[in-house]
Amino acid sequence: MNEDKSLVDGAKSLVNGAKRLVDGDKILVNGAKRLVDGDKILVNGDKSLVDGDKILVNGVQRLIK
């Protein structure tokens, strides 16, 4: 009887361990998505700076003319 209980407990432990691994994978995937999103924000920020520079250059050219 005790052996059966040990087997059941062992199986539960394996299932719980597998769930933790899946949860860990989800956390890693979410972390990777956040990094990608952060990169997109940086790229968009760089584009905004470039656009701002173009506006300044165009404005200066108008003043010179």
C-alpha positions as CSV (number, residue, x, y, z in Angstrom):
1,M,0.0,0.0,0.0
2,N,2.8,2.4,0.9
3,E,4.6,1.6,-2.4
4,D,1.5,2.6,-4.4
5,K,1.3,5.9,-2.5
6,S,4.9,6.5,-3.2
7,L,4.4,5.9,-6.9
8,V,1.4,8.2,-7.0
9,D,3.4,10.9,-5.1
10,G,6.3,10.4,-7.5
11,A,4.0,10.8,-10.5
12,K,2.5,14.0,-9.0
13,S,6.0,15.4,-8.4
14,L,6.9,14.7,-12.1
15,V,3.7,16.4,-13.3
16,N,4.4,19.4,-11.1
17,G,8.0,19.5,-12.3
18,A,6.8,19.4,-16.0
19,K,4.3,22.3,-15.2
20,R,7.1,24.3,-13.8
21,L,9.3,23.7,-16.9
22,V,6.4,24.9,-19.1
23,D,5.8,28.0,-17.0
24,G,9.6,28.7,-17.1
25,D,9.5,28.4,-20.9
26,K,6.5,30.8,-21.0
27,I,8.5,33.3,-18.9
28,L,11.5,33.0,-21.3
29,V,9.2,33.5,-24.3
30,N,7.6,36.6,-22.7
31,G,11.0,38.0,-21.8
32,A,12.2,37.5,-25.4
33,K,9.0,39.3,-26.6
34,R,9.7,42.2,-24.3
35,L,13.3,42.4,-25.6
36,V,12.0,42.5,-29.2
37,D,9.4,45.2,-28.2
38,G,12.2,47.2,-26.6
39,D,14.3,46.9,-29.8
40,K,11.3,48.2,-31.8
41,I,10.9,51.1,-29.5
42,L,14.6,52.0,-29.8
43,V,14.4,51.7,-33.6
44,N,11.3,53.9,-33.7
45,G,13.0,56.4,-31.4
46,D,16.0,56.5,-33.8
47,K,13.7,57.1,-36.7
48,S,12.1,60.0,-34.8
49,L,15.5,61.5,-34.2
50,V,16.4,61.2,-37.9
51,D,13.0,62.7,-38.9
52,G,13.7,65.5,-36.4
53,D,17.1,66.1,-38.0
54,K,15.6,66.3,-41.4
55,I,13.0,68.8,-40.3
56,L,15.8,70.9,-38.8
57,V,17.9,70.7,-42.0
58,N,14.9,71.6,-44.1
59,G,14.1,74.5,-41.8
60,V,17.7,75.8,-42.0
61,Q,17.6,75.5,-45.8
62,R,14.4,77.6,-46.0
63,L,16.0,80.3,-43.8
64,I,19.1,80.4,-46.0
65,K,16.9,80.8,-49.1
